[in-house]
């Protein structure tokens, strides 16, 4: 989640505070959550987080969220290396399921068209 002014403004004008809070909520939260659930994952398991195309491609209007999602994906890879081997045996994956309506997606120009095209092309048409 990014503050509205960070989504509507320019990436270049993003404040340190908005950069920090966006990365805290969108990336660091995976580390904090994982740390808290590890005591309950004594027999392995799976941790999944959600990303978006904006982590690897420039999406107009996605601004600071693209940076945060790239950070989330790198965090997922790091946790996968740390937690995958025994004794933890925990899989960590970051998936991008396609356009999902969210607060962040509201700032993406042409999002509804993108979502509708995705629905048309999806095997289940949803």
MOUR-V118803 format. One record per residue. N is the residue number from 1. RES is the residue in one small letter. PHI is phi in whole degrees, 0 to 359 (NA if undefined). PSI is psi in radians with two decimals (NA if undefined). NEAR is the number of other C-alpha atoms within 12 Angstrom. Layout:
{{N RES PHI PSI NEAR} {N RES PHI PSI NEAR}}
//
This chain:
{{1 x NA 2.34 33} {2 x 240 2.54 37} {3 x 303 2.55 28} {4 x 306 -0.75 25} {5 x 295 -0.48 24} {6 x 284 -0.47 32} {7 x 277 -0.62 34} {8 x 272 -0.41 24} {9 x 274 -2.90 20} {10 x 271 2.59 17} {11 x 301 -0.65 25} {12 x 295 -0.45 14} {13 x 262 0.13 16} {14 x 297 2.25 24} {15 x 284 2.78 19} {16 x 300 -0.69 16} {17 x 297 -0.80 16} {18 x 293 -0.68 27} {19 x 300 -0.85 30} {20 x 296 -0.81 23} {21 x 293 -0.64 23} {22 x 296 -0.79 34} {23 x 290 -0.58 30} {24 x 297 -0.84 27} {25 x 286 -0.71 23} {26 x 269 -0.32 37} {27 x 232 -0.99 36} {28 x 299 -0.50 27} {29 x 302 -0.50 23} {30 x 295 -0.71 35} {31 x 296 -0.86 30} {32 x 298 -0.77 16} {33 x 295 -0.77 20} {34 x 300 -0.79 28} {35 x 303 -0.70 17} {36 x 285 -0.48 12} {37 x 266 -0.23 18} {38 x 306 -0.72 23} {39 x 300 -0.37 13} {40 x 265 -0.12 15} {41 x 255 1.01 19} {42 x 283 -0.26 15} {43 x 242 0.54 16} {44 x 83 -2.86 20} {45 x 145 -2.82 24} {46 x 217 2.43 24} {47 x 239 2.24 27} {48 x 233 2.35 24} {49 x 236 2.83 31} {50 x 252 2.35 28} {51 x 239 -2.88 34} {52 x 203 2.71 33} {53 x 310 -0.53 28} {54 x 296 -0.13 29} {55 x 284 -0.42 27} {56 x 239 -0.29 20} {57 x 234 2.62 15} {58 x 284 2.16 19} {59 x 242 1.97 25} {60 x 306 2.30 24} {61 x 91 -0.21 26} {62 x 275 -0.44 39} {63 x 40 -2.08 37} {64 x 295 -0.40 42} {65 x 294 -0.55 47} {66 x 299 -0.76 35} {67 x 296 -0.74 34} {68 x 293 -0.67 39} {69 x 290 -0.61 39} {70 x 297 -0.69 31} {71 x 295 -0.72 34} {72 x 300 -0.76 37} {73 x 295 -0.72 34} {74 x 294 -0.68 26} {75 x 297 -0.73 31} {76 x 299 -0.76 34} {77 x 297 -0.74 25} {78 x 296 -0.77 19} {79 x 293 -0.60 33} {80 x 298 -0.72 28} {81 x 293 -0.70 18} {82 x 288 -0.67 20} {83 x 258 -0.22 29} {84 x 294 -0.84 22} {85 x 292 2.71 15} {86 x 301 2.60 15} {87 x 273 -0.23 14} {88 x 291 -0.86 23} {89 x 53 0.79 21} {90 x 251 2.17 27} {91 x 278 2.41 26} {92 x 233 2.11 31} {93 x 228 2.65 26} {94 x 236 2.05 29} {95 x 247 2.74 21} {96 x 236 1.66 20} {97 x 282 -0.01 18} {98 x 107 -3.07 23} {99 x 298 2.13 28} {100 x 235 2.32 23} {101 x 293 2.18 17} {102 x 205 3.07 18} {103 x 300 -0.74 16} {104 x 294 -0.67 34} {105 x 292 -0.39 33} {106 x 297 -0.44 23} {107 x 274 -0.11 27} {108 x 272 2.09 31} {109 x 295 2.27 18} {110 x 78 0.29 17} {111 x 300 -0.78 24} {112 x 299 -0.69 18} {113 x 297 -0.75 14} {114 x 299 -0.77 21} {115 x 295 -0.76 24} {116 x 296 -0.69 18} {117 x 294 -0.66 16} {118 x 296 -0.73 19} {119 x 297 -0.74 18} {120 x 299 -0.64 13} {121 x 273 -0.32 13} {122 x 291 2.45 14} {123 x 305 -0.65 8} {124 x 267 0.01 8} {125 x 52 0.82 11} {126 x 216 NA 15}}
//
